[in-house]
Amino acid sequence: MDLNSEGVLQIPPHEILNDNTNLTMKSGQSPRLLDRPTAFPELLHMSEDFGLAGKFVRSVLPYSEADSAALLLQFLAVYGNTIGRSAYYSVEADKQHMNIFVMIVGASSKARKGTSWGQIQNIFNTVEPDYMKKRKASGLSSGEGVIWAVRDEIVKSVWSEQSKAFKEIPTDPGIQDKRLLLVETEFGAVLQALNRDGNKLSAIIRDMYDHGNLGSLTKNEPAKATDAHASIIGHITIAELSRYLTDVDALNGFGNRFIWIASSRSKLVPLGGNRDDLRKQQEPLYPLLKQAIDHGRRVGLIQLSHEARTRWEEIYYILSHSPVGLVGVITARGSARHKTGGNTRTFRFN
């Protein structure tokens, strides 16, 4: 992968897609697994180690063409946003909360990005309908818009003749629920917005990820947000990513806030999965997910189990050495975020 003279990521076309599979299937045949496109990692295997999230993915896979990693990371992103800011992992003086940014990358019509998100919406609409209705949003185009969605109370200083002093009068009650799930299924438009002169969106997104305290020093923008808990799920095609992600955004810390998922169609399911069968498979998961959400809202500091600590020590040094070049920069993240956000599955660029 290289940058052209305009600072745009260039992915050789022969590395993008290798889909020469015969797509014909007779009626009644079982779903057929497909080969992964060139430069994609192997399909993520859902073992018991993935816990409740893995159980959800395994319930979906027989009935869907969605990519297992896309299902898993979007599930974790929504769960992490649903529980809010109570749960965190601590590294030295830093707290890392469960708001993660996930980017699903693949070919427009064959990556099944929308298919995977539909499955996530389905289960969370069932278990947390109020949250999904009120705290899920889209239309990420300006930093000011993000701040307004999670703004604090706005007050105005007014002179009081009675007390001969200024007093603060509330002019806007603000937003009490600081959770915000931003789902952008056309993230190419967001990348284009980043490049507009004067747009503060890139800086605001980085602040959302790092600490959740958002604001602007300009005189005419009184809104600010404290302890916002914002997560992003983005979908983008390989061509859009190559065209719109400039070297500035790749290198200034914007790109490495995201977990990049290479998504492709996992199998052929010509008529779609049986929704009734899928629902029967998932019904036992509903109370388990509800319990997990309730627990996440109370847990506070996350402690590693002995098994998790041992595993972390095994992979710590591997994760501390990022690949060289642009790929290393865009996939590098702090050690605490590896624990809360999982490992990164990226394209294998040569």
Buried (B, 14 or more C-beta within 10 A) or exposed (E): BEBEEEEBBEBEEEBBBBBEEEEEBEEEEEBEEBEBBBBBEEBBEBEEEBEBBBBBBBBBBBBBBBBBBBBBBBBBBBBBBBBBBBBBBEEEEBEBBBBBBBBBBBBEEBBBBEBBBEBBBBBBEBBBEEBBEEBBBEEBBBBBEBBBBBBBBBBEEEEEEEEEEEEEEEEBEBBEEBBBBBBBBEBBBBBBBBBEEEBBBBBBBBBBBBBBEBBBEEEEBBBBBBBBBBBBBBBBBBBBBBBBBBBEBBBBBBBBBBBBBBBBBBBBBBEEBEEEEBBEBBEEBEEBBEEBBEEBBEBEEBEEEEEEEEEBEEEEEEBEEBBEEBBEBBBBBBBBBBBBBBEBBBBEBE
